[in-house]
Amino acid sequence: MSDRRLTPANSHVAAAHLKGQVEAARFVEGKWRQISTPMADILSVPQGPRDRQALYGEQILVLEERDGYAFAQAAKDGYVGYVSADCLTHAQEPTHWVSAAATHLYTMNDFKSREAVALSFGSYLTIVATHERFLETAQGYFVPKPHVREVGALFDDPIDVAALFLGSPYLWGGNSREGLDCSALVQASLLACGMPCPADSDMQEDTLGSLTNDTEMKRGDLLFWKGHVAMVVDSETMIHSNAGAMSTVYEPIKDGIKRIEAQGDGPVTSHKRL
């Protein structure tokens, strides 16, 4: 059975490349749009629960708009779901991405001016002009130069990226500095280093790295439980966003393994090395 999270098809419409593979009333190529709000929930069904989030400037392929929702597939990881049509605008080719934990878009080329939008790490921007301390976006906002990188300018170490989220509140299905969950932390960290990564922890366990029987924990290793994932910082420490702390935190690996099992979530299901 195909995974609905990765299959761009519903009872009304399907992506053209799925013709002959799924049943649908219509098969369409879709139209590219991008997120125009700081973040947008990706829902399992219209008005349903949040599965994930897409961030400002991220591109999604819209297959259908109906009753105020777009049925779409995210470009960054292929995730499929419903996004409020109010969160979408026409797509522009991004030139830069937010590489600071968080930033603001200002109304003027002046750090004392009023901020207009708060953005998270991983958001995308299209820059049209350069000023002394700011870059100007296609929407006429101004972003501080130190807070962005050109598209393609990546980090070297996923653990350094994960540390940017320390203290961020835990949020089921969240993908931003304002709130994120365990798999979002892993995804943001790997994507920022140019490493493809799916969205949810079960997908990550199935596809990332290789299983290791090495009892030594190495920086960048991933530890999986049923429904949870953490990143190894060093031989004794891991970093993860978790509902126990309701935050992104460092935790001793041995303590975390005992705590997670004691709370009823079972033992580590796999130790994977990237």
C-alpha positions in Angstrom: 0.0 0.0 0.0 1.4 3.4 -0.9 2.2 5.9 1.8 -0.4 8.7 1.7 2.3 11.1 3.0 4.3 10.7 -0.1 1.7 9.9 -2.7 0.2 13.0 -4.5 -3.2 11.5 -5.0 -6.7 11.8 -3.4 -10.2 11.0 -4.5 -10.4 14.0 -6.8 -7.0 14.4 -8.4 -3.6 12.8 -8.8 -0.2 13.9 -10.1 0.2 13.1 -13.8 3.1 10.8 -13.3 0.9 8.5 -11.3 -1.4 7.7 -14.2 -1.8 4.0 -14.5 -0.6 3.5 -10.9 -3.6 5.0 -9.0 -7.2 5.7 -9.6 -8.3 9.3 -9.8 -10.9 11.5 -11.5 -8.2 13.7 -13.0 -4.5 13.6 -13.5 -2.7 17.0 -13.6 0.8 18.4 -13.8 0.1 20.9 -11.0 1.3 24.5 -10.4 4.2 25.6 -8.3 3.3 28.0 -5.4 5.3 29.1 -2.4 4.5 29.7 1.3 3.8 33.4 2.0 3.4 33.2 5.7 6.1 32.5 8.3 4.9 28.9 8.4 2.0 26.9 7.1 0.5 23.7 8.5 0.4 20.6 6.2 -2.7 18.8 7.2 -3.7 15.2 6.7 -7.2 16.3 5.5 -8.8 19.7 5.2 -9.3 21.2 8.7 -7.6 18.1 10.1 -4.6 17.6 12.3 -1.2 18.9 11.5 1.2 16.4 10.0 4.1 18.8 9.3 4.8 22.5 8.5 6.2 24.3 5.5 8.2 27.5 6.0 8.2 30.9 4.4 9.4 30.7 0.8 9.3 26.9 0.5 7.8 25.7 -2.8 5.0 23.3 -3.1 3.3 21.7 -6.1 -0.4 22.4 -6.0 -2.5 19.8 -7.6 -5.9 21.2 -6.7 -7.6 24.0 -4.7 -10.9 23.3 -3.2 -12.9 25.0 -0.4 -10.0 27.1 0.7 -7.4 24.4 0.8 -4.7 23.4 -1.6 -3.8 19.7 -2.1 -0.1 19.8 -2.6 3.3 18.1 -2.4 6.3 19.9 -0.8 9.4 20.3 -2.9 11.9 19.8 -0.1 10.9 16.3 0.9 7.9 15.2 -1.2 5.5 15.4 1.7 1.8 15.5 0.7 -1.1 17.1 2.4 -3.5 20.1 2.5 -2.4 23.7 3.0 -4.6 26.7 3.5 -4.8 28.5 0.2 -4.4 31.8 2.2 -0.8 30.8 2.9 0.2 30.6 -0.7 1.5 33.0 -3.4 3.1 32.7 -6.8 6.4 30.9 -6.8 9.7 32.8 -7.2 13.2 31.3 -7.5 14.8 31.6 -4.1 18.3 33.0 -3.9 19.0 32.9 -0.2 17.9 31.0 2.9 17.7 31.9 6.6 20.8 30.3 8.2 20.4 32.0 11.6 18.1 30.3 14.2 15.6 33.1 13.6 15.5 36.5 11.9 13.1 39.4 11.1 12.1 41.0 7.8 12.2 44.8 8.3 10.0 47.4 6.6 13.0 49.6 6.0 16.8 49.4 5.4 17.3 50.3 9.1 17.6 48.0 12.2 15.5 50.5 14.1 12.6 50.2 11.7 9.6 48.1 12.5 9.8 44.4 11.9 7.2 43.0 9.6 7.7 39.3 9.6 9.5 36.8 12.0 11.2 33.9 10.2 12.7 30.6 11.2 15.9 28.9 10.2 15.3 27.2 6.9 13.0 29.8 5.3 13.7 30.9 1.8 14.0 34.4 0.3 14.4 35.9 -3.2 16.8 38.8 -2.9 16.7 41.7 -5.5 19.1 44.3 -4.1 22.0 44.6 -1.7 22.5 47.4 0.9 25.2 48.0 3.4 23.8 46.0 6.2 20.6 44.4 4.7 19.5 42.5 1.7 16.2 43.5 0.0 13.6 40.9 -0.8 11.3 40.7 -3.8 8.5 41.7 -1.4 10.2 44.9 -0.4 11.4 43.7 3.0 14.9 43.9 4.4 16.8 41.0 6.0 20.1 41.4 8.0 23.0 40.1 5.9 24.5 37.9 8.7 21.3 35.9 9.0 21.2 34.5 5.5 23.3 32.4 3.1 23.0 32.0 -0.6 21.2 28.9 -1.8 23.8 26.2 -2.0 25.9 27.6 0.8 25.6 24.9 3.4 26.7 23.9 6.9 29.4 21.2 7.5 28.1 19.6 10.7 24.4 18.6 11.4 25.1 18.7 15.1 26.1 22.4 14.9 22.8 23.1 13.1 20.8 21.1 15.7 22.4 23.2 18.5 20.8 26.3 16.9 17.4 25.0 18.1 18.4 24.5 21.7 15.5 25.8 23.9 13.0 25.7 21.0 9.7 24.4 22.4 8.6 21.0 21.4 5.6 21.1 19.0 4.2 17.9 17.4 4.5 18.3 13.6 6.3 21.6 14.0 9.2 22.5 11.7 10.4 25.9 12.9 12.5 27.6 15.6 9.2 28.6 17.1 8.4 24.9 17.7 9.4 21.6 16.3 9.5 17.9 17.0 12.2 15.2 17.0 12.1 14.4 13.3 12.0 18.0 12.2 15.2 18.7 14.2 16.9 15.9 12.3 15.6 17.0 9.0 16.5 20.6 9.4 20.0 19.7 10.5 20.7 17.3 7.6 19.1 19.4 4.9 21.2 22.4 6.0 24.3 20.2 5.3 23.1 19.1 1.9 22.0 15.6 3.0 18.5 14.5 1.8 16.2 13.6 4.7 12.5 12.6 4.8 10.1 14.3 7.2 8.9 11.7 9.8 11.0 9.6 12.1 9.7 6.3 10.7 10.8 7.4 7.2 14.1 8.5 8.6 14.7 5.2 10.3 13.9 3.3 7.1 16.1 5.4 4.8 18.9 7.2 6.5 22.4 5.8 7.1 23.2 2.3 7.9 22.7 0.1 10.9 25.7 -0.2 13.2 26.5 -2.7 16.0 29.2 -0.4 17.2 28.6 0.2 20.9 30.6 3.5 20.7 28.4 6.5 20.0 29.9 8.8 17.3 29.0 12.4 16.6 26.2 12.5 14.1 24.8 9.0 14.7 21.1 8.7 15.0 19.2 6.8 17.7 15.7 5.6 17.0 12.8 4.5 19.2 9.3 3.8 18.1 8.1 7.3 17.2 11.2 9.1 18.3 14.7 10.0 17.1 17.8 11.7 18.7 21.1 12.8 17.3 24.4 11.9 19.0 26.6 14.8 20.0 29.4 12.8 21.6 30.0 9.5 23.2 27.9 10.5 26.2 25.4 13.1 25.0 22.5 13.4 22.6 20.4 16.3 21.4 16.7 15.9 20.7 13.4 17.7 20.7 11.2 15.7 23.1 7.9 15.8 24.9 9.5 15.0 28.2 11.4 18.3 28.4 8.9 19.9 25.9 12.0 21.5 24.4 15.1 20.8 22.3 17.7 19.8 24.8 21.0 18.0 25.4 20.6 14.8 27.5 23.0 12.1 28.7 22.5 9.1 26.3 22.3 6.5 29.1 19.8 8.6 31.1 17.7 9.2 28.0 17.5 5.6 27.0 16.4 4.6 30.5 13.9 7.4 30.8 12.3 6.7 27.4 11.9 3.0 28.2 10.6 3.7 31.7 7.9 6.0 30.3 6.6 3.1 28.2 8.1 3.9 24.8 10.4 0.9 24.6 14.1 0.4 23.9 16.2 1.8 21.1 15.0 0.2 17.8 18.1 1.1 15.8 21.4 2.9 15.9 22.3 4.3 12.5 25.5 5.9 11.2 25.3 8.5 8.4 
